Amino acid sequence: MIIKILFVCCLILYLIWRRLEKYSHLDYGHRWLNRLMGLNQVLCRHYHRLGDFWLDIPDSGGAIIAANHQSGMDPAVLIAASKRKIRFLTTSQYYDMPFAGYILRCAGCIPVYRNKDNSLALQKAIEALQNGEVVGIFPFGGIHLPYKPEPRIRSGVAVLSRLARVNIYPVYISGVAKFSYNKVFTSMFFLRSKLKLTPYSSIKNASEDDSVVLDQLYTLLSNHISRDTVTDTDKNIDKNIDSESVLT
């Protein structure tokens, strides 16, 4: 009897898995990846209450999406909200994970290495933008908790905009359940969030002064919490947060 129940459950899950492909609005070139992206759409839009929100980015041409980064589900949220494929700049450590690394490679993500020369990653991102693709970047580097002041903003996003001559589209992610803070993307399968994406007007780095663009982005993407308000409890909660460097 138990075997029959397990068989029926597996069959139902398989049939659901096959139907997920129709929920993916983009073709990623792999049937299983399309189904995974379809599942992501269902989770973000219905379970995490993103609704029918779409990022306001051009239908064609190079573009940079820059967002704050508070959980491992942030890339999945941006993917669900974008009508175009996004090639994320991703820390290289995830490429060593068997399943996650395979997904990242299939999705065309660009690896960034900590404490190493990332000129190759920069060049790949520039080429992608000049070829009319969308590149996603979290300019604060690693994951940071929303009740903490952001770390120093990384210069890579301004450099990319200037060299590739494309606009930056800032978006602030909020409403992620506290359970998902500083966790991998699998946390999105558990506690429900109430996602909200706040987009801002595009920014173009048309000068040689990257600091102007970085200051604008910091104002838009930071939570404006003073470092003086951080308590010892807060420090203990996120003392293990990984401060990944992205194109410093």
C-alpha positions as CSV (number, residue, x, y, z in Angstrom):
1,M,0.0,0.0,0.0
2,I,2.8,2.4,0.9
3,I,4.6,1.7,-2.3
4,K,1.4,2.4,-4.3
5,I,1.0,5.7,-2.5
6,L,4.6,6.7,-3.1
7,F,4.2,5.7,-6.8
8,V,1.1,7.9,-7.2
9,C,2.8,10.8,-5.4
10,C,5.9,10.5,-7.7
11,L,3.6,10.3,-10.8
12,I,1.7,13.5,-9.7
13,L,5.0,15.3,-9.1
14,Y,6.3,14.2,-12.5
15,L,3.2,15.4,-14.3
16,I,3.4,18.8,-12.5
17,W,7.1,19.0,-13.4
18,R,6.3,18.5,-17.1
19,R,3.6,21.2,-17.0
20,L,5.9,23.8,-15.5
21,E,7.6,24.5,-18.8
22,K,4.5,26.5,-20.0
23,Y,5.0,29.0,-17.2
24,S,8.5,30.0,-18.4
25,H,8.2,33.0,-20.7
26,L,11.7,32.6,-22.0
27,D,13.5,29.7,-23.7
28,Y,16.7,28.8,-22.0
29,G,17.7,26.1,-24.5
30,H,17.1,23.2,-22.1
31,R,13.7,21.7,-21.3
32,W,14.6,21.0,-17.7
33,L,15.9,24.5,-17.2
34,N,12.7,26.0,-18.8
35,R,10.7,23.9,-16.3
36,L,12.9,25.2,-13.4
37,M,12.3,28.7,-14.6
38,G,8.6,28.0,-14.8
39,L,8.6,26.8,-11.2
40,N,10.5,30.0,-10.3
41,Q,7.7,32.1,-11.9
42,V,5.0,30.3,-10.0
43,L,6.9,30.6,-6.7
44,C,7.8,34.3,-7.0
45,R,4.5,35.6,-8.5
46,H,2.0,33.5,-6.5
47,Y,3.6,32.0,-3.4
48,H,5.8,35.1,-2.7
49,R,3.2,37.5,-4.0
50,L,5.2,39.4,-6.7
51,G,2.0,39.6,-8.7
52,D,2.2,40.8,-12.3
53,F,5.1,43.2,-11.8
54,W,7.7,43.4,-14.7
55,L,10.9,45.3,-14.7
56,D,10.8,48.3,-17.0
57,I,13.9,47.7,-19.2
58,P,14.3,48.1,-23.0
59,D,13.1,45.2,-25.2
60,S,16.5,45.1,-26.9
61,G,20.0,46.4,-26.5
62,G,22.4,46.1,-23.6
63,A,21.3,47.0,-20.1
64,I,22.6,46.6,-16.5
65,I,20.2,45.7,-13.7
66,A,21.7,46.7,-10.3
67,A,19.9,45.7,-7.1
68,N,20.4,45.4,-3.4
69,H,21.2,41.9,-2.1
70,Q,19.7,40.5,1.1
71,S,19.1,36.8,0.3
72,G,20.0,34.0,-2.0
73,M,16.6,34.3,-3.7
74,D,17.3,37.8,-5.0
75,P,18.6,36.6,-8.4
76,A,15.5,34.3,-8.8
77,V,13.2,37.3,-8.1
78,L,14.9,39.4,-10.7
79,I,14.7,36.6,-13.3
80,A,11.0,36.2,-12.6
81,A,10.4,39.9,-13.0
82,S,12.4,40.3,-16.3
83,K,11.0,39.7,-19.8
84,R,14.6,39.2,-20.9
85,K,17.3,36.8,-19.9
86,I,19.7,38.1,-17.3
87,R,23.4,37.1,-17.2
88,F,24.4,37.6,-13.5
89,L,27.9,38.3,-12.3
90,T,28.2,35.5,-9.7
91,T,30.8,34.6,-7.1
92,S,32.9,31.7,-8.3
93,Q,32.3,29.6,-5.2
94,Y,28.9,28.6,-6.5
95,Y,30.4,27.2,-9.7
96,D,32.0,24.5,-7.6
97,M,28.6,23.2,-6.4
98,P,27.5,20.3,-8.6
99,F,23.8,21.3,-9.2
100,A,24.1,25.1,-8.7
101,G,27.2,25.3,-10.8
102,Y,25.6,23.5,-13.7
103,I,22.5,25.8,-13.6
104,L,24.8,28.9,-13.5
105,R,26.7,27.7,-16.6
106,C,23.6,26.9,-18.5
107,A,22.1,30.3,-17.7
108,G,25.3,32.0,-19.0
109,C,26.3,33.6,-15.6
110,I,29.8,35.1,-15.4
111,P,32.0,34.0,-12.6
112,V,33.8,36.5,-10.4
113,Y,36.7,35.5,-8.2
114,R,37.5,36.8,-4.8
115,N,40.8,38.6,-4.3
116,K,41.9,37.9,-7.9
117,D,42.2,39.9,-11.1
118,N,38.7,39.9,-12.6
119,S,39.7,41.6,-15.9
120,L,38.4,38.6,-17.8
121,A,35.0,38.7,-16.0
122,L,34.9,42.4,-16.8
123,Q,35.6,41.8,-20.4
124,K,33.0,39.1,-20.7
125,A,30.4,41.4,-19.2
126,I,31.3,44.2,-21.5
127,E,31.1,41.9,-24.5
128,A,27.7,40.6,-23.4
129,L,26.4,44.2,-23.0
130,Q,27.8,45.3,-26.4
131,N,26.0,42.2,-27.9
132,G,22.7,43.5,-26.6
133,E,22.4,41.3,-23.5
134,V,21.2,42.1,-20.0
135,V,23.7,41.8,-17.2
136,G,22.7,41.6,-13.5
137,I,24.9,42.8,-10.7
138,F,24.6,43.3,-7.0
139,P,27.0,46.3,-6.5
140,F,27.2,45.9,-2.7
141,G,29.0,42.6,-3.2
142,G,27.9,39.8,-0.9
143,I,24.6,39.4,0.9
144,H,23.8,42.0,3.5
145,L,20.9,42.1,6.0
146,P,18.3,44.9,5.3
147,Y,18.5,46.2,8.9
148,K,22.3,46.8,8.5
149,P,24.1,49.6,6.7
150,E,25.3,48.5,3.3
151,P,29.1,47.9,2.8
152,R,31.1,49.9,0.4
153,I,29.5,49.9,-3.0
154,R,31.7,48.2,-5.7
155,S,32.9,50.2,-8.6
156,G,32.3,47.5,-11.2
157,V,28.8,48.6,-12.1
158,A,29.9,52.1,-13.0
159,V,32.9,50.8,-15.0
160,L,30.6,48.5,-17.0
161,S,28.2,51.3,-17.8
162,R,31.0,53.6,-18.9
163,L,33.0,51.1,-21.0
164,A,29.9,49.4,-22.6
165,R,28.0,52.6,-22.9
166,V,24.8,51.2,-21.6
167,N,22.3,52.4,-18.9
168,I,22.0,51.1,-15.4
169,Y,18.5,50.2,-14.2
170,P,18.4,50.3,-10.4
171,V,15.8,48.2,-8.5
172,Y,15.3,47.8,-4.7
173,I,14.2,44.4,-3.5
174,S,12.1,44.3,-0.3
175,G,9.6,42.1,1.4
176,V,11.8,39.0,1.6
177,A,10.8,36.9,4.6
178,K,13.4,37.1,7.4
179,F,13.8,33.3,7.2
180,S,15.5,33.8,3.8
181,Y,18.0,36.4,5.0
182,N,21.6,35.3,4.3
183,K,20.4,31.9,3.0
184,V,20.7,30.1,-0.4
185,F,17.9,30.2,-2.9
186,T,16.3,27.0,-1.6
187,S,15.0,29.0,1.3
188,M,12.3,30.4,-1.1
189,F,10.6,27.0,-0.9
190,F,9.7,27.4,2.8
191,L,8.5,30.6,4.4
192,R,6.4,32.9,2.3
193,S,7.5,36.4,1.4
194,K,5.7,39.5,0.3
195,L,7.9,40.7,-2.5
196,K,8.1,44.3,-3.7
197,L,10.4,45.6,-6.3
198,T,10.9,49.3,-6.5
199,P,12.5,50.4,-9.8
200,Y,14.2,53.8,-10.4
201,S,15.0,55.8,-13.5
202,S,17.9,54.6,-15.5
203,I,21.4,56.0,-15.0
204,K,24.1,56.3,-17.6
205,N,27.7,56.8,-16.8
206,A,28.6,59.3,-19.5
207,S,31.7,60.8,-17.8
208,E,35.0,59.5,-16.5
209,D,33.9,60.2,-12.9
210,D,32.5,56.8,-11.7
211,S,32.0,58.2,-8.2
212,V,29.0,60.3,-9.4
213,V,27.1,57.2,-10.6
214,L,28.1,55.2,-7.5
215,D,26.8,57.9,-5.2
216,Q,23.5,57.9,-7.0
217,L,23.2,54.1,-6.8
218,Y,24.1,54.1,-3.1
219,T,21.3,56.6,-2.4
220,L,18.8,54.5,-4.4
221,L,19.8,51.0,-3.2
222,S,20.8,51.6,0.4
223,N,18.4,51.3,3.3
224,H,19.8,54.6,4.8
225,I,20.5,53.0,8.2
226,S,23.2,54.8,10.1
227,R,26.0,52.7,11.4
228,D,25.5,54.3,14.8
229,T,22.2,52.6,15.2
230,V,23.5,49.0,14.7
231,T,23.3,47.1,18.0
232,D,25.6,44.3,19.3
233,T,22.8,41.9,18.7
234,D,22.7,42.8,15.0
235,K,26.5,42.4,14.8
236,N,26.2,38.9,16.3
237,I,23.4,37.9,13.9
238,D,25.2,38.6,10.7
239,K,28.9,38.2,11.8
240,N,29.2,35.2,9.4
241,I,27.8,37.0,6.4
242,D,30.1,36.4,3.4
243,S,31.4,39.7,2.1
244,E,32.0,38.7,-1.5
245,S,33.8,41.1,-3.7
246,V,32.3,41.8,-7.1
247,L,34.5,43.5,-9.7
248,T,36.2,45.8,-7.1
